[in-house]
Amino acid sequence: MPSGSIVIFDTVSHEGILEDQGRNPVDYFAGHGISSQGVLDDARTIASSNIEHDFISDGPHIVTGPVAIDGAEPGDTLKIEVISLLPRVPYGVISNRHGKGSLPGEFPENNGPEIGANAANPALYNNVSMFTELVDIDDKSYAVLPGGNGEEIRFEINPFMGIMGVASNTTDTVNSVPPGEYGGNLDINELGVGSTLYLPVQVSGGLFYVGDPHYAQGDGEVALTALEAPLRATFRLTLLASGDPGIPNRNSASQPFAETDDYWIPIGLDPDLDEAMKKAVREGVNFLSSYLGVDRAVAFAYMSAATDFEISQVVDRTKGVHGLIRKSDFTEVMP
């Protein structure tokens, strides 16, 4: 596609397709009262295909793409503007699987997988998946979970794509779970409609892809998954040449960077959460210094007093931390 193109992706959630749910979304969701007509055709096609998948070692995600951008070369930056995110079905799933999440060995609270666990015997995995319906109240959509004493838990949905990435410069198979300098499974819940993500191009064409659609996610994504559900996602993809003044982190443009109407968002990624935090802070200092001309000591002091650093997720092998630098604090120094 030429730079500046608007591209629509019909994304698919892995929930209902994976082996611990029987790799049959029609049967799985029928168990929760969803008719076969309420299950996406593309989810059925993927589940019934002969695509090989190792439930233990392979990433779970359904990844859609890639899209090549004319003229994109290593050293450039791909600007991804999120224009629209529309739910494709009125339900989703939140899952906690053995050996994963923020409390592996503690949750799920059962004895773990049994011998013979496979797609034909999904219950033997003893994983826990929470089917979650949507309800509309006053023109807003809410997810519903069972609460205590017969009450309902309701929380407003906030759709975003967990995976937005460019192809990594490698001949090795790339697992979809850990994020990296190419973006990928960043799981930053600020990256909803109106946000912009900047990714360093690794290979000719850039090769943009998306996946892991979410209706909602808390910072940390502690159980393992967010509220996973399919989205129709619309993006504008714009190529920025190396050194382009439109790249907010152009002095450290080998890393992902994001922004919304309200915030600049430096991102830190590392298997060690402490190191991820350090990287996010360094990115923040570098951005404020190079883009806005703020003295580095002042930038460090400002972020200590006024910037929230949030844990994006702790469940994807590589941990994520991102900062929220308020744009409104810099109206006097904007370039």
N, C-alpha and C positions, 0 to 999 in steps of 0.2 A: 504494500500500500504506500502511496505517497505520504510524506510528512504532513501532519495536520488532519489526517483522515479520522473520521468517526467510525468506530467498529463496535458491533454488538455481538456479545458472546452469550449463548444459552448454556449456562453452567449447570453441572450435575453434582449433587452431594454423593459421597461414598456411603452414607448411612442407608441401610436397607439393602445394600449391594455386597457388603463384606461377608466373609465366610462365617463369622460368628453370628450373623443374622440370616444365614442360609443361602446367601448369594441369589436371592429371589425376592425382589422388592414387592411383587404382587402378593405373594404369600405373607411376607413379613408385615406389610402394612394392612393386609386384610385382618390380621390378628389385633389390629388397633382400630377396626371399624372403617377402614378406607376401601372403597370399591376399586376394582381393577381400573376403571376409567379415571380414578383419581391419582393413578401412578403414572409418571412421565414415560412416554414411549422410549425416549433416549436412555432412561435408566434401565428399562427392561432389556433394550438391545445390548447395552454394555454388560449387564449381568448374565445374559444368555450367550455371550460371545465365547470364543475359544481363547481369549486373551489369558495367558498364564499369569497367575498372581500367587505369590508366597505370602500368606497371612502373617507369618512371623517376621520375615526380613524385609519385605517390600513396603514402600510407603502406601498409605491407604487411599490417597487422593485421586479423584478423577480430574485430570488436567486437560484444558482445552487450548488448542493452538498448535504450532506457533504462527504468529503473523510477522512477516519481514517488513521492515521499513526501508524504502528506497534510499540508498546512499549511506545508510548507517554503517559506521566503522568503529573498531575499538578506539577508545579515547573520547568518543562522543557520549552524549547523555540522552536517554529517552525520557521525555516528559509525558507522564500518564495522568490525564485529568479524568476524574470519575464523574460522569455526567448523570447517570441514572442507575438505580439498583432496584429491580422489581421482583418481589417474591413470585415464584412460579407455582407453588402449592401452599395450602393453608395449614401446614404442619411442618415439624422438624424433629430432630432427635439429638439428645445430649448423651454422650457415652463415656463410661469409665471402664477401662480394660486393664486386665491384670498385667503387672510389671510396668505400667505406664502412669502418667499423671504426676501430680506433685506429691502424692503419698503412696508410692508403689510398695506393696507388701502389707499395707493397711486397708486400702480400698481397691477393688470391691471387698466387702466384708463376708467372704466365704472361703472355701478351701482351695479355690483356684481351678485351673483347667484339669479335666480328667482325660484319661487315655481314650483315644478314639474321637477326640474333638475335631470336627471338620465341617464343611458346608452341609453335609448330609445329616450331621448331628450337632447343630450349632449350640444347643443348650449346654453341651458338655464343656464349652469354653468358660461358662460361669461368669461371663462379663455382664455388666449392667448398662442397659440403654433405656433412657427415659423418652418415650414418645411424648411429644409436646404439640398441642393444638394451638392455633391462633384464633383470637376473637377480636372483633372490631368494636370499639367503644368510642363514640364521639370523634369519628374519622381517624382514629389511631388504632394500630394493631398491637395486641398484647399476646405474649406467650403465657400459657397456663400450665402450672404444675400442681399436683396435689399438696395441700398444706396440712397442718395438724387440725384435729378436731373437726374434720370434714370440710374445712375451709379450703379456698383456692389461693395459690400464689400466682400473682400476675405481674409481669414486667414488660415494659414497652420494648418493642424490637428496634434495633438500630443496625440495619444491614451493612455489611462490608465484605470485601473479598479477602480471605485469609492469605491467598497466594496471588501475587502479581510479580512476575519475574521476567528476566531475559536469559537467553541461553548462556550457560557457563562455558568458558574456553577450556574444554577438556574432551577427550575421547572416551572417558569412563562413563558408565551409567550413573546418572545423578538421582539420588533418592529425593523424594518430594518433601520429606519431613523437615530437615534442618534448613533454616534460611542462611543466606550468605551475602557477599558483596553484590551478587546478581539479584538480590531481592528474594523472591520465592516465598516461602511460608513465614512471612513476617508477623502475621496475626496482630496487627496494630489496629485497635478498634476505632481510632480516629479517622481511618482512611475510608470514610463513607462518601456519600454524594457531596460534591463540592470540594473534595480534597485533591491534592496533586502529589504524586510520587515521582521522584527523580532517580533513575537507575543508570549506572555506568554500563555502556555497551561493551560487551565482551567479544563478540564475533560479528562478522559481516552480516548486515541485515537486522541485527539486534535480536530478533526472534522472540517476540513478546508472547507470554502465555499467562493464563489465569486458572484458578481452581480454589477449592476449599471455601465455598460460599457459606456465609454466616448470616443468620437473622439477628443474632445478638451474641456478645461475649464480654465477660468481665475481665479486667486486667489480671493476667496470670493464667487464665484458662485452666484452673487448677485440677479439674476432674480428668482432663485430657482433651475433650472436644468442647467446642462452644455449642450454641444452638445451630446445628448443621442443617442446611436446607438450600435448595437450588434457587439461583437468582438469574434473571436476565440482566446482564451488566453491559452498560454502554460507556465507552471510553473515547477520548480524543488522544491520539498518539502523535507527538510532535518531536522531531529530531532537533537537538541542540548541539552544534559543533563544539569541539573542545575549546574552552575559554569563553564561550558565549556568556555575555553579562546576565542573561536570563537564568543561568544556573546558580542557585543561591549558595551552594557549597562548592563553588568552582575551584577553590584552592585545595579541596580534599574530595574531588568528585569521583574517587574510586569507591565510594561508599554510598549506600542508599540515603536519601534525605527526603523529607516530606513537608507539606504545609497545608493548612486550611485557611479559611478566611480569618481566623482568630490567632493561629499559632504557626510558628516555625517549629519543625520537629526533627531534631538531630537523633540519630539512631545508633545504638551500640549493640553489637552481636558477638557472643563468645560462649563456648561451652561452660565457662566459669561465670556465674552471675556477677561476682565482684568485678571481673574484667569487663563484662558487658557494660556495667555502670560506668567504669572509668572511660570506656570508649565513647559512650554517649556524652559524657561531660566534656571530653576533649573535643568532640565534634561541635558541641555547643560553643565552646570558647573559640575554636577556629572559625566558625560561622560568624559570630558576632564581631570578631576581629577583622576578618577579611572582607565581609559583605557590608558591614555597617561602620567599620572603622573604629570600633570600640577598643580601648586599651585592654590588653589581655587580663591584667589584674582586675580591672573594673568589671570585665565580662564574668570572670570567675566569682567575684563578690556579688554581682547582680544575680547570677543564677542561684547562688546560695540563699539569697533573700527572697527571690520572687519566682523561681522556676520549679515546677513540679516535675520530678522524674518518676515515670511509671514503669512497672514491670509489664512488658507486652505479653510475654508468656514464659513459662518455665518447663514446658512439657515437650519441646521439639528438639531435644538434644542440645542444640545451640540455643542459649537463652537470649532473650531480647529485653532491652531497656530503651525507652524513648523519653525525650524531654519535651516539655510544652512551653516554649518561649513566647510570651504574649506580644503580639505585634503592636497592640495599643500602647505599650510602654515605650515605643521607639518612634512615635510620630514626629519627633523633632530631628531625628537623625536618619530617616528613611532616604535611600539613594534616589 
